[in-house]
């Protein structure tokens, strides 16, 4: 079998389309090939190994334009995050949280998060794994040996988010051809879930698009060991990633790869129970963790499952109510022209979306934050699969194999153009659109005062900092989130002119400063609402 089944090219390097089931001995991919074995690898791209080694991926003609897409997108998202950091629009929750955890790993110590620990009342020695089970962030620690600061995390996140274009391109090229695959890659690179994730601090979600795209693409190529390794990596991203991997296992079951599908489902759900019930409580999270938001359905995973089974109609109603959930679903599906709904691969994304929509946290429902980045790569791959299936269902192959393939290619080409155009037209509505606004680079008028306030705090101290000032201090101090609860830190950087998380109201911020002055703090700086307090 030639390498063309993997790379989408024939032996002369010319583009070659996905093959029809039954048209040759080389079916287009697992699940469509009518394989009789349980593994789904028989007769798939996984057999192309020997031919593939003769044409390394870095020598292929598709690599320069693909890397150009990734580099431009990574640069844009890096600028987006760095400008927000420099203009005091990043936040302690969550940029400082991850800076503290990665700093701990980089020093060969535990990933301590004193900012989170003090906020939850668990002290300065709180371990990040009790907040969210994300040991994969330890992979970023070596970067801190080069530069230890939140800027490193911002750039690393931008690179991770955009690297997913490579497996997404391979997946799309195998079905739609190289030109359409480039358009799909651009559409993903500018997609609003990626932009929102890059524009809101740094999160473990940065790893999810790359790993999920690798899992899907390698499985489609018949390389199940590599797909399983990517799936295992996903389980280390966050405590709920078992839902994603289990959803992908259901997809494998539906595409007649029953052995792999059952293994993915059972292992991922078992790992999720172990993480939530054993590992996180050992780290200090308690029985349900700090982010449990399913009191209506139960206090444990088992109770939630039973509650959903007893009231499926109530669950369905909660899934689409209030209206913001429907808006989010529309924003996820419309940019791929709804074709993701034609693919069973969408089942991999469904559990994570349901997890958010069935919770009682409004901040999880909308498009504003980073949560949709967990499923964006899955939906793009599902959409590619869906448009390919649509071509088959419309009967475009009835005129013969070659003409049928070309007709499906034409359908996929028109779809890819539409998807790319929609992605570009959505740019101004979301975070990436900030890059064309001059005011975004200037920042607010109070930025100069914020910089002066930060300069008053000496290195190596513990400081309670207002949410949007903490990131500017975290590389040289131990930052705690300034809130309504006093921690007794020797330094406080407050803001009394602008409401900020986690205060319930603006008035409480002023009261907090007045309380500190009564307790013996003295003002060392005050301008434009910023107040720096110190107590020897």
TAMO-V570620 format. One record per pair of residues at least 6 apart in sequence whose C-alpha atoms are under 6 Angstrom apart, sorted by the first residue. I is the first residue (numbers start at 1). J is the second residue. Records with the same first field share a line. If there is no record, write none. Layout:
I: J  J
//
This chain:
1: 48
2: 48  51
3: 48  51  52
4: 10
5: 45
6: 45
8: 15  16  173  174
9: 15  16
10: 16
17: 177
18: 28  174  175
19: 27  28
21: 27  33
26: 43
27: 33
29: 44  220
30: 40  220
31: 255  256
38: 257  258  259
39: 257  259
40: 257
41: 222
44: 222
45: 221  222
46: 221  222  223
70: 162
74: 158  159  162
77: 158  198
78: 155  158
81: 154  199
84: 90
87: 443
88: 468
89: 468
90: 201  468
91: 467  468
92: 467  470  471
95: 201  202
96: 471
99: 150
100: 113
101: 111  112  113
102: 141
104: 110  111
105: 111  138  141
106: 141
111: 127  128
112: 125  126  127  128
113: 126  127  128
114: 124  126
115: 480  481
117: 123  124  126
130: 280  283  284  285
133: 238  239
134: 236  237  238
135: 236
136: 236  237
149: 475
157: 206
160: 206
161: 206
164: 209  210
165: 185
167: 213  214  217
169: 181  185
171: 217
172: 181
173: 181
176: 409  412
180: 413  416
183: 416  420
184: 416
187: 420  423
191: 423
193: 372  373
194: 373
195: 431  432
196: 369  370  431
197: 370
199: 431
205: 374
208: 374
209: 377
211: 230
213: 377
215: 227  230
218: 227
219: 227
235: 241  242
242: 268  269  272
243: 351
244: 348
246: 264  265  268
247: 347  348
248: 348
249: 261  264  265
250: 261
251: 344  345
252: 261
253: 261
293: 359  360
294: 359
297: 304  307
298: 304
319: 357  358
320: 326
325: 365
328: 366  367
335: 419  422
336: 419
339: 383  386  387
340: 379  382  383  386
342: 386
343: 382  385  386
345: 382
346: 382
349: 375
356: 364
357: 365
391: 408
396: 404
397: 404
427: 433
459: 476  477
460: 476  477
461: 477
462: 478  489
463: 479  489  491  492
464: 479  480  481  482  492
465: 481  482  492  493
466: 482  494
483: 502  503
490: 534  535
491: 533  534
492: 532  533
493: 531  532
494: 530  531
495: 529  530
496: 509  510  529
497: 529
499: 506
521: 533  534  535
522: 533  534
523: 532  533
524: 532  533
525: 531  532
//
